[in-house]
Amino acid sequence: RRFPITFRNCPISRINLMSVVVPIPKDFLCPILHEVMEDPVLTVDGHTYERRAIEQWLARPREVDPMTRLRLPPRAPVTNSPLPAATLTPNVALRNVIAVYLEQRPELRLKPAKMTLEDVRAAVDAFEQDFTAKG
């Protein structure tokens, strides 16, 4: 006689099983926050970030050219190359793919209580320190 396997009788929880069955694609993670993105945006260099994280990154004080005393353009978090423009473009295709993925993994959704603006600022600051240390 065969007994069907159910999640109630199985020591592995459904969430743990789903994380094994449906791993998180690395392109779904913001390189600054290391969280699954829900509002991904592209910078002019083609990299994608969570909107709140990259906006915070671009808003931080920038270096000043000692000769001209003009602010230098912001640098890209991933490549450390200058960003000629701070234009952010919604990455609609990625947002739609992530939305479908999050239907299967709802425990990964960002919750307002989970990521406050201060949390985002702290993550950006930590990323910047790591970024500066690596030169």
Long-range contacts (C-beta under 8 A, 24 or more apart in sequence): 15-107, 18-104, 18-105, 19-105, 22-101, 22-104, 22-105, 24-105, 24-108, 25-101, 27-94, 28-94, 28-97, 28-98, 28-101, 31-77, 31-78, 31-127, 32-57, 32-77, 32-123, 32-124, 32-127, 33-115, 33-120, 33-123, 34-123, 35-110, 35-115, 36-98, 36-101, 36-102, 36-105, 36-108, 36-109, 36-110, 37-94, 37-95, 37-98, 38-95, 38-98, 38-102, 38-109, 38-110, 39-90, 39-95, 40-90, 40-91, 40-94, 40-95, 40-98, 41-88, 41-89, 41-90, 41-91, 42-88, 42-89, 42-90, 42-91, 43-76, 43-83, 43-86, 43-87, 43-88, 44-83, 44-84, 44-85, 44-87, 45-76, 45-78, 45-79, 45-81, 45-83, 47-76, 47-77, 47-78, 47-79, 48-91, 48-94, 49-77, 51-88, 52-115, 52-117, 52-120, 53-120, 53-123, 53-124, 54-88, 55-88, 56-117, 56-120, 56-121, 56-124, 57-124, 57-127, 57-128, 58-83, 58-86, 60-124, 60-128, 77-127, 77-131, 80-131
